[in-house]
Amino acid sequence: MKQFLPVVWWLTATLVIAFVLVGLGYLFADALLLGVLFLPGMLTARYFVPQLSFENRRQGILDTVYLALAILGIEYLSLMLGHAVVLGADEGGMPGLLLNPPFILLVLTALIAPEIALEKHLERRCPYARSISFVSDRRKITLDPAEISYVESNDSEVWIHTAGNVAYRTKTRISQWETQLDSRFLRIHRSFIVNTARIDRCCPAHVEIGGMTIEISRKYREAARRRLTEQAANA
């Protein structure tokens, strides 16, 4: 169910926005199109909002303001271009409500917050997938994700290293693996994703896992520190 939740949710969100726009006087077909144009801002918010941190309150507030401004910019650009190019200038200008920043943010919050809450609820009930499948050297491989120690990107290939010292070569990019793997896994480097449950030793600048020392790059260091500290506190 968790795999299909985002698709179902965003389709539903698009329809909800379309009905709101119908109430503002748009034809349903035009309203549905504009509802689709809401998606870039919604997906931006959905991706970045969970990454906000308020450990440093001042920085957290600034990051929230910057994110809100970026989302509003994306939404205005999408809606204005869509309204002008697709609906045509003869349709007149957009309703003032669609130019109202609090209204835009309220709509996005109303659609995004329940999805985040539902996803967390499902993760609590069934946090980890029992298997994951991929193609390696033209063979279909099915593994328990718990058996994966780390994922390594090597030029055009990605290697899946398991606890049994077996490595599988795939063409699936590491960015795709990052979205497919569950919350046990953490990106710590442009070329590495590690299974936090299999880390043998953790240092500020690297981790040791399965006899391998893997650097935590500067880009991922703060997120990795927060995640590993939280995991150690809950252990």
C-alpha positions in Angstrom: 0.0 0.0 0.0 2.8 2.4 0.8 4.2 2.1 -2.7 0.9 3.3 -4.2 0.0 5.9 -1.6 1.9 8.9 -3.3 0.3 8.2 -6.7 -3.2 7.9 -5.3 -2.8 10.9 -3.0 -1.5 13.3 -5.7 -4.2 12.2 -8.1 -6.8 12.9 -5.4 -5.1 16.2 -4.5 -5.3 17.3 -8.2 -9.0 16.5 -8.2 -9.6 18.4 -5.0 -7.9 21.5 -6.4 -9.9 21.2 -9.6 -13.2 21.2 -7.7 -12.0 24.3 -5.7 -11.2 26.0 -9.0 -14.6 25.1 -10.4 -16.0 26.9 -7.5 -14.1 30.0 -8.6 -15.8 29.9 -12.0 -13.5 27.7 -14.2 -14.8 24.9 -16.4 -13.9 21.5 -15.1 -11.4 20.7 -17.9 -9.6 24.0 -17.3 -9.7 23.6 -13.6 -8.2 20.0 -13.9 -5.4 21.4 -16.0 -4.6 24.1 -13.5 -4.9 21.5 -10.7 -2.1 19.6 -12.4 0.0 22.8 -12.6 -0.3 23.0 -8.7 1.8 19.8 -8.6 5.3 21.2 -9.0 4.9 23.4 -5.9 3.2 20.6 -3.9 5.9 18.1 -4.7 8.6 20.6 -3.8 6.9 21.2 -0.5 6.4 17.4 0.1 10.1 16.7 -0.5 11.6 19.6 1.4 9.2 20.1 4.4 10.2 16.8 6.2 13.9 17.9 5.9 13.4 21.1 7.8 15.2 21.0 11.2 14.6 23.3 14.2 17.6 22.2 16.2 18.8 25.7 15.5 15.6 27.6 15.9 16.7 30.7 14.0 18.1 28.8 11.1 15.0 26.6 11.0 12.7 29.6 10.8 14.8 31.1 8.0 14.8 27.8 6.1 11.0 27.7 6.4 10.6 31.2 5.1 13.0 30.6 2.2 11.1 27.3 1.4 7.7 29.1 1.5 9.0 31.8 -0.9 10.4 29.2 -3.3 7.2 27.2 -3.3 5.1 30.4 -3.9 7.4 31.3 -6.8 7.1 27.9 -8.4 3.3 28.0 -8.0 2.9 31.5 -9.4 5.1 30.7 -12.3 3.2 27.5 -13.1 -0.2 29.0 -12.7 0.5 32.2 -14.6 2.1 30.4 -17.5 -0.6 27.8 -17.6 -3.4 30.3 -17.5 -1.8 32.5 -20.2 -0.6 29.8 -22.6 -3.2 27.1 -22.2 -6.3 29.0 -21.3 -5.5 32.0 -23.5 -5.5 35.7 -22.8 -9.2 36.0 -23.8 -10.1 34.2 -20.5 -9.0 37.2 -18.5 -6.7 37.3 -15.5 -6.6 34.8 -12.7 -9.0 35.2 -9.8 -7.4 37.2 -7.0 -7.7 34.3 -4.6 -5.1 32.4 -6.7 -2.7 35.3 -6.2 -3.2 35.3 -2.5 -0.1 33.8 -0.8 -1.9 32.6 2.4 -4.5 30.9 0.3 -1.9 29.1 -1.8 0.0 28.0 1.4 -3.2 27.0 3.1 -4.2 24.7 0.2 -0.8 23.1 0.1 -0.7 22.6 3.8 -4.2 21.0 3.8 -3.1 18.6 1.1 0.4 17.8 2.2 0.1 17.5 6.0 -2.4 14.6 6.0 -0.3 12.6 3.4 2.8 13.0 5.6 0.9 11.9 8.7 -0.6 8.9 6.9 2.8 7.8 5.5 4.3 8.0 9.0 1.3 6.0 10.4 1.9 3.3 7.8 5.6 3.2 8.5 4.9 2.7 12.2 2.5 -0.2 11.4 4.7 -1.8 8.7 8.1 0.0 8.8 10.1 -2.3 6.6 9.5 -4.1 3.3 10.1 -7.8 3.4 11.7 -8.0 0.0 13.0 -6.0 -2.8 13.6 -7.1 -6.4 15.9 -5.9 -9.1 17.8 -7.1 -12.2 21.4 -8.0 -12.0 23.2 -9.3 -15.1 19.9 -10.2 -16.7 18.7 -12.2 -13.7 15.9 -11.2 -11.3 17.2 -11.0 -7.8 15.0 -10.8 -4.7 16.5 -9.9 -1.4 15.4 -9.1 2.1 16.5 -5.4 2.4 17.9 -6.3 5.9 20.6 -8.4 4.1 21.9 -5.3 2.2 24.9 -3.7 3.9 25.5 -0.8 1.5 24.9 0.4 -2.0 27.8 1.7 -4.0 27.7 3.7 -7.2 30.6 3.1 -9.5 30.5 5.2 -12.7 27.6 3.8 -14.7 27.0 0.7 -12.5 25.7 0.3 -9.0 26.7 -2.5 -6.7 24.5 -4.0 -4.0 26.8 -5.4 -1.2 25.1 -7.9 1.1 26.0 -9.1 4.6 27.0 -12.5 3.0 29.8 -10.8 1.1 27.9 -11.2 -2.2 27.7 -8.2 -4.5 25.1 -7.7 -7.3 25.7 -5.4 -10.2 22.7 -3.3 -11.4 22.0 -0.5 -13.8 19.5 1.2 -11.4 20.9 4.5 -10.4 21.8 5.2 -6.8 19.2 8.0 -6.7 16.5 5.5 -7.5 17.8 3.1 -4.8 17.6 6.0 -2.4 13.9 6.3 -3.0 13.2 2.6 -3.0 15.0 1.6 0.1 13.3 2.0 3.5 14.1 4.1 6.5 17.0 1.8 7.7 19.1 3.2 4.8 20.9 6.5 4.8 22.7 8.3 2.0 26.1 9.4 3.3 28.0 10.1 0.1 27.3 10.8 -3.5 28.4 7.2 -4.2 27.1 5.4 -1.0 23.9 4.4 0.8 24.4 2.4 4.0 22.2 0.2 6.0 22.3 1.9 9.4 21.4 -1.3 11.2 24.6 -2.9 9.9 27.1 -0.1 10.8 29.9 -1.6 12.9 31.4 1.8 14.0 30.4 5.4 13.4 32.7 8.4 13.4 32.0 12.0 12.5 33.7 11.7 9.1 33.1 8.0 8.2 31.4 4.7 9.1 32.7 1.2 9.2 30.4 -1.5 7.8 31.2 -5.0 6.7 35.0 -4.4 6.9 34.6 -1.3 4.6 35.4 2.2 5.7 33.0 4.7 3.9 33.5 8.4 4.1 30.6 10.7 5.1 30.8 13.5 2.6 30.4 17.1 3.7 27.1 17.5 1.9 25.5 14.7 3.9 27.4 15.0 7.2 24.8 17.1 9.2 21.9 14.9 8.1 23.8 11.8 8.9 24.8 13.1 12.3 21.2 13.9 13.2 20.0 10.5 12.0 22.7 8.4 13.6 22.4 10.3 16.9 18.6 9.8 16.9 19.1 6.1 16.2 21.6 5.7 18.9 19.3 7.4 21.4 16.4 5.1 20.5 18.5 2.0 20.6 
